[in-house]
């Protein structure tokens, strides 16, 4: 004869609570270790297909004088901008420059807006298609910061962008944005 004891009875409610708790622990472990939001962000940035350059381009940017001495006059950002082949004549062209310190503190934001067809020049395209339209814009910086104070001697960074803007019911909206051009400005002390 064997001594048989009845098998322990586990209620279904208790078992499902245990499974739910186990599932929550498992999911929270995956969340903490895997950080799905971060993984998605990382994979999104690693696209194998490069983004095409927009039709609105900064062909050249001349930043002068280098080195810059504010007492000698303004600093110039002279941008030659290529416009798209077909441009609505009601659009506005905005060229802007942001000057920052090396600590990324914003010093000055410069901007100029003009009708897109103002001062447009055309040049034959390389492949014989429609001639390319371009415009040259000169942004001047007086060497002052956003508080109208003379900036100290040192090294500064700049970023120049170009936008095509349209007028809408709620103000101007960006229709196209160029890739930025970046560089450095060296500000030197006054030289007698």
C-alpha positions in Angstrom: 0.0 0.0 0.0 1.2 3.4 -0.8 0.6 6.4 1.2 -1.1 8.7 -1.2 -1.7 12.3 -0.4 -4.0 14.4 -2.5 -2.2 16.8 -4.8 -2.2 20.4 -3.7 -5.0 22.4 -5.2 -4.1 25.7 -6.8 -6.9 27.9 -7.6 -7.1 29.3 -11.1 -7.3 32.8 -9.8 -4.1 32.4 -7.9 -2.3 30.9 -10.9 -3.5 33.7 -13.3 -2.3 36.3 -10.8 1.1 34.7 -10.7 1.3 34.5 -14.5 0.3 38.2 -14.8 2.9 39.2 -12.2 5.5 37.1 -14.1 4.5 38.7 -17.4 4.8 42.2 -15.9 8.2 41.5 -14.5 9.4 40.0 -17.9 8.1 43.0 -19.8 9.6 45.6 -17.4 12.9 43.7 -17.7 12.8 44.0 -21.5 11.8 47.6 -21.2 14.7 48.5 -18.9 17.3 46.4 -20.7 16.2 47.0 -24.2 14.9 50.6 -24.0 12.7 50.2 -27.1 12.3 54.0 -27.6 16.0 54.4 -27.8 16.4 51.4 -30.1 13.8 52.8 -32.5 15.4 56.2 -32.5 18.8 54.7 -33.3 17.6 52.5 -36.1 15.7 55.4 -37.6 18.9 57.5 -37.9 20.8 54.6 -39.6 18.9 54.8 -42.9 20.9 53.3 -45.8 19.2 55.7 -48.3 20.7 59.2 -48.2 18.3 62.1 -48.2 18.4 64.0 -51.6 19.6 67.6 -51.5 16.7 70.0 -51.9 16.3 72.1 -55.1 17.0 75.2 -53.0 20.7 75.3 -52.4 23.5 77.6 -51.1 25.9 77.3 -54.0 28.6 79.4 -52.4 29.1 81.3 -49.2 31.7 84.0 -48.7 32.2 85.1 -45.1 34.5 88.1 -44.8 36.7 89.8 -43.6 38.7 87.1 -41.9 40.0 87.7 -39.2 37.3 90.1 -38.2 37.8 93.4 -36.3 34.5 95.0 -35.5 36.0 98.5 -35.5 36.8 98.1 -39.2 33.2 97.8 -40.3 30.6 95.0 -40.8 31.1 91.3 -41.3 29.5 90.0 -44.5 27.8 86.7 -45.3 27.5 86.7 -49.1 25.4 83.8 -50.2 24.8 82.7 -53.8 21.5 80.8 -53.7 20.3 78.4 -56.4 16.5 78.5 -56.7 14.3 75.6 -57.9 13.7 75.4 -61.6 10.0 76.3 -61.1 9.3 78.9 -58.4 6.0 80.6 -57.6 6.6 84.3 -58.0 4.6 85.0 -54.8 7.1 83.3 -52.6 9.5 85.1 -50.3 13.2 84.2 -50.0 14.7 84.3 -46.5 18.4 84.1 -45.9 19.4 83.9 -42.2 22.6 83.6 -40.2 22.9 82.5 -36.6 26.2 83.5 -34.9 27.0 81.5 -31.7 29.9 81.4 -29.2 31.8 78.1 -28.8 29.7 77.4 -25.8 26.7 77.4 -28.2 25.3 80.6 -26.7 23.3 82.4 -29.3 24.9 85.8 -30.0 23.0 87.2 -33.0 20.4 86.1 -35.5 20.4 88.0 -38.8 17.7 87.6 -41.4 16.7 89.2 -44.7 13.5 88.6 -46.7 12.8 89.6 -50.2 10.5 88.6 -53.0 11.9 85.5 -54.7 12.1 87.1 -58.1 14.1 90.1 -56.9 17.6 90.3 -58.4 17.3 86.8 -60.0 20.1 85.9 -62.5 20.0 82.9 -64.8 22.8 80.8 -66.1 22.8 78.0 -68.6 22.6 74.6 -66.9 25.5 72.1 -67.5 23.3 69.5 -69.2 21.4 71.9 -71.5 18.1 71.7 -69.5 16.2 74.8 -68.2 18.6 77.6 -67.2 19.4 77.7 -63.4 18.1 80.7 -61.5 20.2 82.1 -58.7 20.3 85.1 -56.5 23.1 86.7 -54.4 22.2 88.0 -50.9 24.5 89.9 -48.6 23.8 89.7 -44.9 25.8 92.3 -42.8 26.7 91.8 -39.1 27.9 94.7 -37.1 29.8 92.7 -34.5 27.2 93.3 -31.8 25.4 90.6 -29.8 21.7 90.4 -29.3 22.0 93.0 -26.5 23.7 95.4 -28.8 27.0 95.0 -27.0 30.4 94.6 -28.7 31.3 90.9 -28.8 34.6 90.0 -27.1 37.7 88.7 -28.9 37.5 85.0 -29.6 36.3 82.3 -32.0 32.6 82.1 -33.0 30.6 79.8 -35.2 27.9 80.6 -37.8 25.2 78.7 -39.7 23.5 80.2 -42.8 20.2 78.8 -44.1 17.9 79.7 -46.9 14.1 79.3 -46.9 11.3 79.8 -49.4 8.2 81.2 -47.6 4.6 81.5 -48.7 1.9 83.7 -47.2 -1.0 81.9 -45.7 -4.0 82.8 -43.5 -1.9 82.4 -40.3 1.3 84.1 -41.6 4.3 82.9 -43.5 5.0 79.2 -43.8 8.2 77.4 -44.9 7.8 75.8 -48.3 11.4 74.7 -48.8 14.6 74.7 -46.7 18.2 74.5 -47.9 20.9 72.5 -46.2 22.9 74.8 -43.9 26.4 76.1 -44.5 28.6 76.4 -41.4 31.9 78.0 -40.5 34.0 79.9 -38.0 34.7 83.6 -37.4 37.8 84.7 -35.6 37.3 88.1 -33.9 40.6 89.9 -33.3 41.4 92.9 -31.1 41.6 96.4 -32.4 44.7 97.1 -34.3 45.9 100.8 -34.3 
